[in-house]
Amino acid sequence: MNTTTLYAELIVVGSGATLFIVLLVYSLFGDPSWFSKLGELTSIGSVISLIPVLSVFYLLGIVISNVAYLLFKSREKKLHHKKLSKIQHEYERIREEKISDVYEDIRTMLYTSGHTELIHEFEFRRSKIRICRGWFINSFLIIFALVTYLFTNKIPYPSMVWFWIITVGLLSVGTRLSWETATDTELDWLESYAKQKLLTPNPEE
């Protein structure tokens, strides 16, 4: 994967985790004077200070991405088996060997094929899946932080808090559906690639 793309992906995921931390800390320990300091972000010095902030985004992005991977791993394995089981049988028949994970085997063949455009297309699909997974986790964390405002009264308008809780709740539903759709699309794409490259009389060509 392109390094810049990976950084961007992790920052996108990490920004949600950072928002959760900021909301929670402000709810528990915050002071309204914090908001008066937002205007200072336009100064050159503040822009330079964003570098360590982006580092925090990146670190949190790694943590959330790994947690999301563990939580979604079982479901993804089931989808892989459901979508690729038929082609796995054909693949094993042609290769005359047992394949423990046809998904990983197809990925390996893709990455060693030298088809740069196809590899980039596949990586783009994987990036969407990881972002959806990460933001699904972020959504629940943000909702938890917002719920604390109902008890601390740092936002004096409960209706506004509930508005954002419902909005982020809808976001969690959207990211979950988007993850499943993106995963189905990725597996359909891999299946098509496998049929074209593997299930032919001369699969090495």
N, C-alpha and C positions, 0 to 999 in steps of 0.2 A: 504494500500500500504506500502511496505517496505520503512522505513524512508530514508535509503541510496539511494534507487532508486529515491525517490521524490527529494532529494537534488540534485542528478545528473541531473535529468530532468530540474529543475529550473536553474541550473548553465549553462546547454547547451542553454536554451532559453535566459538567462540573458547575456551570452557572446555576443550574437548578438546585444542586446541593448547597451552593453558596447562598442562594436566596433563602433556603430553608434555615440555614444557620443564622443569617442576619435577622430574619423574622422572629425566630425563637429567642435570640439574645435580646433583641429590642423589646419583645413582649415581657421578658423576665427582668431585664436590668436596664432597659433603654430610657433615654431622656429625649423629650421633644426637640431639644437644641441640636440634636444630630442632623435634623433636616436643614437647618440653617447652613450647614457645612457643605451641602451638596453643590452649591454654586462654586465652591473652590476647585471643583474637579476640572474646570476649564483652563486653569493655569498650566504652564508648561511643566512646572515641578510636579504637579499632581498627575499629569499625563505620564511622566517618567515613573512615578510611584505606582502606576498601574502594572508595571512589569511583575513585581512580586504578587500582585493581586491575580494576574493571569496564571502565575505559577500555582497559586492556591486552587484556581479553577481547574487547572490541569491535574493536580494531585487528587482533588475530589472526584474529578471525572474518571480517573483510573479506579478509585475505590468503588464508586457507584456502578461503573461498567462491570467490574468483577462480581459485585454482589448480584447485579441483574443477571449476569451469565449463570451464576449458580442457581438462582431462583427459576430461571426459564429453561435450564438445561434439560430437565426431564421432559417437559412439554415439547421442546424442539426435537429431542430424540424420537418421541412418538410420531411427530409430524414427518420426520425423515423416513422412519420405517413405513408409515402409511403411504407416503407419496412415492418412495423409491423401491419398495419391496418387489414390485413386478420387474423393474429393470435390474434389480440385484440378482434375481433368479436367472435372467437372460445373460447377465454379465458373467455369473459363475459358470453357466453352461458353456459359454464361448471360451473363457479362460481356463476352464477345467480346474478350478481351485476355489476354495471357500473364501469369501470376502466378509470380514467381520464388520466393516463399516463402509458401505458403498459410497456414502456421502463424502467421507474423507478421501476415499480412493479417487472419486471423480474430481474433487478439488485438487488433489495432487497432480492428476493428469493435466488439468487445466493449467496449473502454474508451471508445469514443465513443458507445456506445448509451445511456448514462445509466442502465443497469440496475444500481444500486448493489449489490443483493443478489447478483446473478450475478458481478459483479466481485469482491466479497469472497470468494465461494466459490472462484473461480478463483485468487485470490491465496493462499488457504489451501492449495490443492492445490500451487501453486508453492513455497510455504514448506516443505512436507513434502519435496518433491523436493530443494530446496537443503540442508536439514538432513541428509538421508540422504547426499547427495553429500559434504558436508563431513565427516561423521562416518566415512565410508568412508576418507577420507584420514587423519583423526585416528587411526583404529584402527591403521593401519600405522605411523604415527609412534609411537604408544604401545607397540606391540609391539617396535619397534626400541629404544626406551628400556628396556623390560623385559629384553630380551636382554642389554643391557650389565650387568645385575645378576648374570648368570651368570659374568661375568668379574671384576667388582669385589668380589663377595661382600658388598655392603652389606646384602643380606638373606641371613642365614646359612642359609636353608632353600630349597634349589633347587627342591624340590617345590612350594613356595608360588609361586615365580616362574613355574614351568611352568603351574601352575593358572591364573594370571592371563594368561599368554601365550595359552593355549588359550581362555580365556573371551573375551578381546578379539578373538582370531581368529574365534570364533563370532559376535561382534558385527559384525565386518567383513563376514562372509557375510550376516548379517541385514540390514545397512544396504544392501548391494548388491542383494539381492532386493527389499527395500522400495523402493529407488529405482526399479527396473524396474517393479514393480507400480504405484507411484504415478504413474510416467510413462505407463504404459498406460492407467490410469484417467483421467488428465488428458486424454489424446488422445481417448479414447472420449467424454469429456464435451464436448470442443471439437467433435468431429465431430457429436455430437447437436445442439449449439448451432448449428453451421453449417447443418445440414440444415433446422433450424427457421427460421432467420433469413435464410439466403442462397438456399437452393434452393426458393424459393417464387415464384409468379407476380409478386409485388410485394415483393421483398426489402427495400426501403427502409421498408416499413411496420412 
